[in-house]
């Protein structure tokens, strides 16, 4: 049972932002401090990636574990109320994400997903795994270092 009134729940849900979230801003600050330059929220690209590094043809999505269903993450829980609604919503979110990633790859872009639960460690270590070295636009495709075909990796964080 929900512990909040419908009005309180409505206010909470309305306050959830789709851009400029704390994890996204932290990743942007880290990228900038490492020397990367990027564009934000490119609406002309499928899925409107959170961060785009045009030089590397790399689209970065900073996904919330709850909304985008980070497998195995403790934050990817299902609310106890209206379970059927939430399960359908989460399935559609995941399907939409996969369609966007596939369309981006078809256009020649590399796709990286950074989960919100991973951001704190990335900021602490000042390292984003799988990111091409700064200043090397001809770096191997993402995922190539782990033997995945076509630059698609089975590593966490890469769809």
C-alpha positions as CSV (number, residue, x, y, z in Angstrom):
1,X,0.0,0.0,0.0
2,X,1.3,3.5,-0.8
3,X,2.2,5.5,2.2
4,X,1.6,8.8,0.4
5,X,-1.7,10.4,-0.5
6,X,-2.5,10.7,-4.2
7,X,-1.7,14.4,-4.2
8,X,1.7,13.8,-2.5
9,X,2.5,11.0,-5.0
10,X,1.5,13.2,-7.9
11,X,3.9,16.0,-6.7
12,X,6.7,13.5,-6.2
13,X,6.3,12.0,-9.7
14,X,6.0,15.4,-11.3
15,X,9.3,16.4,-9.8
16,X,11.2,13.6,-11.5
17,X,13.3,15.2,-14.3
18,X,14.3,13.7,-17.6
19,X,17.4,15.9,-18.0
20,X,20.0,17.6,-15.8
21,X,19.7,14.9,-13.2
22,X,22.4,14.7,-10.5
23,X,24.0,11.6,-12.1
24,X,23.9,13.2,-15.6
25,X,25.5,16.4,-14.3
26,X,28.2,14.4,-12.5
27,X,29.1,12.5,-15.6
28,X,29.2,15.8,-17.6
29,X,31.5,17.4,-15.1
30,X,33.8,14.3,-15.1
31,X,33.9,14.2,-18.9
32,X,34.7,17.9,-19.1
33,X,37.4,17.6,-16.5
34,X,39.0,14.7,-18.5
35,X,39.2,17.0,-21.6
36,X,36.1,15.7,-23.5
37,X,33.8,18.2,-25.3
38,X,30.3,17.2,-25.9
39,X,26.8,18.2,-26.9
40,X,23.6,17.7,-24.7
41,X,20.3,16.2,-25.6
42,X,20.6,16.0,-29.4
43,X,17.0,15.8,-30.4
44,X,18.0,14.9,-34.0
45,X,19.4,11.6,-32.8
46,X,17.2,8.6,-31.9
47,X,16.4,8.4,-28.2
48,X,17.7,12.0,-27.6
49,X,21.0,10.9,-25.9
50,X,21.9,12.7,-22.7
51,X,25.5,13.3,-23.8
52,X,26.9,13.2,-27.3
53,X,30.5,13.2,-28.2
54,X,30.4,14.0,-31.9
55,X,34.1,13.6,-32.5
56,X,33.9,9.9,-31.4
57,X,30.4,9.3,-32.8
58,X,29.4,8.3,-29.3
59,X,26.0,8.6,-27.7
60,X,25.9,8.3,-23.9
61,X,22.7,7.6,-22.0
62,X,22.8,8.2,-18.2
63,X,20.0,5.9,-17.2
64,X,18.2,5.7,-13.8
65,X,18.2,2.2,-12.5
66,X,14.6,2.3,-11.5
67,X,13.1,3.6,-14.7
68,X,15.3,1.7,-17.1
69,X,15.5,-1.5,-15.2
70,X,19.2,-2.0,-14.4
71,X,19.3,-5.8,-14.0
72,X,20.5,-7.0,-10.6
73,X,20.5,-3.5,-9.1
74,X,18.8,-2.9,-5.8
75,X,17.3,0.3,-7.1
76,X,15.4,-1.5,-9.9
77,X,12.5,-2.6,-7.6
78,X,8.8,-2.8,-8.6
79,X,6.4,-0.8,-6.6
80,X,3.9,-2.8,-4.6
81,X,0.9,-0.9,-5.8
82,X,-0.4,-1.3,-9.4
83,X,2.2,-4.0,-10.2
84,X,0.7,-4.8,-13.6
85,X,0.9,-1.2,-14.6
86,X,4.5,-0.8,-13.5
87,X,5.6,-4.0,-15.2
88,X,4.1,-3.0,-18.5
89,X,5.6,0.5,-18.2
90,X,9.1,-0.9,-17.4
91,X,8.8,-3.3,-20.4
92,X,7.9,-0.5,-22.7
93,X,10.8,1.7,-21.4
94,X,13.3,-1.2,-22.0
95,X,11.9,-1.9,-25.5
96,X,12.0,1.8,-26.4
97,X,15.6,2.0,-25.1
98,X,16.6,-1.0,-27.3
99,X,15.0,0.5,-30.4
100,X,16.8,3.8,-29.8
101,X,20.2,2.0,-29.4
102,X,19.6,-0.1,-32.5
103,X,18.7,3.0,-34.6
104,X,21.8,4.8,-33.4
105,X,24.0,1.9,-34.3
106,X,22.4,1.7,-37.7
107,X,23.4,5.4,-38.2
108,X,27.0,4.5,-37.3
109,X,27.0,5.8,-33.7
110,X,28.4,3.9,-30.7
111,X,26.2,3.7,-27.7
112,X,27.2,3.7,-24.0
113,X,24.8,3.4,-21.1
114,X,26.0,4.6,-17.7
115,X,23.7,3.5,-14.8
116,X,23.0,6.0,-12.1
117,X,24.3,3.6,-9.4
118,X,27.7,3.5,-11.1
119,X,28.3,7.2,-11.3
120,X,29.7,7.7,-7.8
121,X,32.5,5.2,-8.4
122,X,33.3,6.7,-11.7
123,X,33.6,10.2,-10.2
124,X,35.7,8.7,-7.3
125,X,38.1,7.0,-9.7
126,X,37.9,9.7,-12.3
127,X,37.5,7.0,-14.9
128,X,34.7,5.9,-17.3
129,X,35.2,2.4,-18.4
130,X,35.0,1.9,-22.2
131,X,35.5,5.5,-23.1
132,X,37.9,6.1,-26.0
133,X,41.1,7.9,-25.0
134,X,40.6,11.7,-25.2
135,X,42.0,13.2,-28.4
136,X,41.9,9.9,-30.4
137,X,38.9,10.0,-32.7
138,X,40.1,6.8,-34.5
139,X,40.1,4.8,-31.3
140,X,38.7,1.2,-31.7
141,X,35.0,0.8,-31.5
142,X,33.5,0.5,-28.0
143,X,33.4,-3.2,-27.1
144,X,36.2,-4.2,-29.5
145,X,38.7,-4.5,-26.6
146,X,36.6,-7.3,-25.1
147,X,36.2,-9.2,-28.3
148,X,32.5,-8.4,-29.0
149,X,31.6,-8.1,-32.7
150,X,30.6,-4.8,-34.2
151,X,31.6,-2.7,-31.2
152,X,28.8,-4.1,-29.1
153,X,30.0,-5.2,-25.7
154,X,28.6,-7.6,-23.1
155,X,30.3,-5.5,-20.4
156,X,28.0,-3.8,-17.9
157,X,27.1,-0.3,-19.0
158,X,27.2,-1.1,-22.7
159,X,24.0,-2.2,-24.3
